[in-house]
Amino acid sequence: MLKEILEQKKCFKLICGAGNEDVDSVEKLVAVYAAAGCKFFDISADNKVIAAAKRGFERVKQEQKKYLCISIGTKNDVHFKKAKIDKSICLNCYKCVSNCPQKAIDTNLIVNQEKCIGCGRCEISCPTKSIFYEEKKMHLRQILAELILDEIDCIELHVGDEVDCLEKWEILRKCFSGMLSICIGRKKFSDEKMIGILEKLLRDRKPYSTIIQADGSPMSGGVDDFESTLQAVSVGNLIQKADLKQYLIVSGGTNSKTMELSKICSVDINGVAIGSFARKIVAKYIDRQDFWDNQEVFDKAVCEAKNLISKLFG
């Protein structure tokens, strides 16, 4: 069971990207990390993406149980925005193209909305501020009606707006009997406000029926050093001190140093969720045209993924 993995305090969760609807990428990522020993996968709340993740599982033919978590957004959450380009002020410098980690922007400066995860790197690189974002609307009742909930092991709510979050949480509590997860960080809230929101959400939850995902610096884990993961550990430390009696994992800037830094800082976590860094280290393999046909390429990607998990948990 998922609880058993969390209680072992060696839970590795692969974040494919809450806004990542690129089914080819998801299938490859899931296959690689499943073959490397990952059991917990975070994906977009979309039937096509869920089907892609299942195909990834089938590719590696392992008997070990795999657990799927789908991500649900609330208003103002950074994980659910999509980039747009205002070509009337664009200089065609193509900095956005070269800086997009998802390769979501083509040479015609058109953003592939399925690939875009709203990381903001294109916006930062743009000299004319011609890039803006549109928030992906998430109608929760419709999403839940379209999904086969028996196929889902965990639903994660990303907190961007308190009111919207509380409303959606109430719906999830009533409609879903599996593990619930809350992804929250300092991007939108002060420390006091963040803990206050968590206390409201957990008021009617049994002890250890919920995962709290402490989100340090969302979608920033491109570098493998202590500084990049410091915010994740810091937010985890804050939540640990609140003693909310739920499972605690960290995300946002996480990398192979996260568990080591957590131990140094005496932050007792149940696991680490890694997105940007985990995707980056296998990108050169999964982007190849011969990925599925060349066993050596697949094996090298799996080796990179195994090394990451090993560095985290030994």
N, C-alpha and C positions, 0 to 999 in steps of 0.2 A: 504493500500500500504506500501511497504518497507520504503518509504520516511517518512511516518507518524510515524513509529516506531522509526526511527532515530531522527526525530524532537522532539519526546517526551523525548529524552535523557535518555531512559531506555532500550536501545537495548541490549539484551543478545544474543550473537552468540555462539553456540556450535561448536567447531572445532573437528570434528571426526578424523582429521589427513589428511593433504594434500596428504601424501603418503600411507594412510591406505586403502588398497583394500580388507580387510577382511570383506566380506559382512555380515557375522553373527554378528560381533561386531558392525558394522554400524547400522544394523537394530535394535539391542537392544538399543544402545545409543540414536538413534533418537526417538524410542518409549518412553523411559524413560523421556527424556528431553522435548519431545512434551507434554507428560502427565503432566509435571511439569510447563508448561506454556511457554516454549521457542518457538519462532516463526522463528528463523533464524539459518540455519544449513550450515556449511562449510564442503564439502566433496570432495573426489578425482574426477577428471574429467574422469569418467569411467561409461559406461552405466550400468554395473552390480552393481556398487555402488549406482548409482542414483535409480535403481530399488529397491535396499535394503532399501534406505532411504524412498522411497514411501511406502514400506511394513510396515516400522516403523510407518509412519503416520496413515496408515489404522488400525494398531493394537489398536490405542487409540480412534478412531472414534470421533474426535473433528471437529467441523465445522469451527473453526478459521483457517484463511489462514496461511499456512506455506511457508517460502521462502527458496529456495535452492541456495547456492553459490558454484560454482565449482572452484577449485584452479588450476592454470596453472603455471608451473615453468619456470625459465630461467636458463641459465648456472650458475653453482657455487652456486645455492641456496641450503641451508642445508635441506630444507623440502623434497627434491626429490632425496636423496641418499639412497642406499640400502647396508646393511652390508654384507660382505663376510668373511669367516674364512679360513686362510691359515693353514691347518692342519699339514703341515710339521714342523711348529715351535710352534704349540699349545701344552700346557702342560696338557690339559684335567682337568683344575682346576674348570671349570664350573662356574666361576665368571660371565661370560657373560650371562649364563642362568639365574642365580638368580637376576641379575641386569637389565634385560630387562623388561621394564614396559608393553610391548605389548605381552610378552610370545611368542616371535617370534623365539626363538632358542630352539630346542629340545635337548634331552639328547645325541643324536648322533652328536650334534654340527652342525646341519644343520639349516640355517636361512630360515624361511618362508618369502618369498619376499612379499607376500600379506599383512602380518602383520607388517613387518618392516617399521618404519617411519623415520629412519635415525637420531634418537635422539642423538646417540653418547655415550650412557651410557655403552654399552658393550665395546666399544673401550677404554674408560677411565678406566674400571675395569680390562682390560687385562694386565697381567704382562709381556707378551712376544711380545706385539704389533703385534699379529697375525691377528688382525681384520683390514680390509680395506674396502673402499666403492667404489661402482660403481654408477655413476650418471644415473638416469633414463632419457632416451632421450624422449623429448616431441616434437613431430612434430605437431605443432599447427593446420595447415590447415587440416591435417588428423583427428585430434581430433574433430575439429568443424564440419567436414563433417559427422562424425559418430554420433554426438549428435543430439537430438531433441531440438533445442535451445528454442523453446516455453515452454519447461518444466523447463528452467533455469531462475532464477530471477536476478542473479548476477554472474559475472565472476571476479575472483580475480587473479591478476598477481603478483607473488612473484619475487621481484627484487634481482637478484644475480649478474647480468652482465649488464652493461649499454647498450651496443650495442644491445645485444640480446633482452633486455627488450624493447628498443625503436622500434625494428622491430616487435616484437609480439604485442605490444600495438597498432601499426598502423593497424595491421590485425584485432584486436579485435574491434577497433573503427569503422571499416568499416563493420564488419560482425555481430555485436551484438548491438541491440538497447536498451537493458536493463541497469541496474545499473552496472558500472564497479568499481572495487576496486583495490587498490595498496597496497601490503604488503611490507614494507621497514623498515630497521633498521640499527643499527650501526655495525652489524656483518661484513659487507663488506665495508662500506663507512664511511668517515668522516662526521661530521655534515654538513659542507658546501657542500660536494658532494651530500649528501642525499637530501638536499633542492634543489640543482641545478637539479637533476634528476626529482624530483617531478614537478618543474616548467616547464621542457620540456614536461613531460607527460600531464600536465594539460593545456598547452598553448591553445589548441583548444576545451577545455571542458567548457560547460556552468557551472555557479556556482551551486553547490550542485547537481551535476549529478554523482559525484564520491565519493567513500569512500576511505579515507586514513587510512590504518591500521598500526599504529605505533608499530613496532615489537621490543620489548625490549630485552629479552634474550630467543630466540626460544626454545620451548619444555623443559622449565626448571621449570614449575609451580607445582612441587611436594609438596611444602611446603606452608602452609597458614600463611604467615607473610608479614610485610611491606617490608622487605629487598628483598624478592623474586620478588616482583612486582615493585620495585623502578625503574628499567631500563625502563619498559614499560611506566610508568608515565613520566619519564624524556624525553624519545623520543617523547611522546605525547606533552609535554610542548614545545619542540623545534619546532615541526610542527605547534602548535598553534600560536607561535610567528611569524611564516612565513606568517600567514594570507592568506592562499590559498583559502579560501571560498569554502571548501568542507566539507563533513561529516568526523568526526574524531572518530575512535575507537582505543582501545589499545589491544595489545596481547603480548605474549612472557613472561612467568613467572607470568601471571595474576592469581588471586585467589579471595577469598571473600573480601580481604582487598583493592582491586584495586580502587573501586569507592571512598571509604573513603579517601585513600591517594590522589587521584586526587583532591578531594574537599579541602583537607588540603593544597595542592600545587597550588590551583587556576587553575587547568587544566580543562577546560570546554570540556568534551568529550560527544559524542552522544551515546556511548555504550562500552561494554567490550566483547572481544572475548576470550573464555577460552577453552583450549584443555587439556593439561596434567592434571591439577588439576581436571577439570570436569570429565575426564575419571577415574581418580584415585579413587575418592570418591564413585563411583558406581561399581568399578571393582569386588569387592567380591560378588556382586549380579549377575551381568551379566555373570560372569564366571561359575556360577552354572549350572549343567545339567538340573535342574528343573525350570530354570528361567521362561520359558513361561507357565509352568503348575502349578506353585505355586504362587497364587495371593499375598500371604503375602510377598514373596521375591520381586516380582515386585513392590509392594506398598512401601516397605522399600527403594528400589532404587529411586523411585519417590520422597519419602520424603527427601532423601539426596539432590537430585537435586533441589527441591523446597527451601530447606534451603539455598542453595548456592545463588539462584536467589534473595531470600528475603534479605539475608545479603548484597547483592550488592545494591539493589534498594529500600529496605524497603517495 
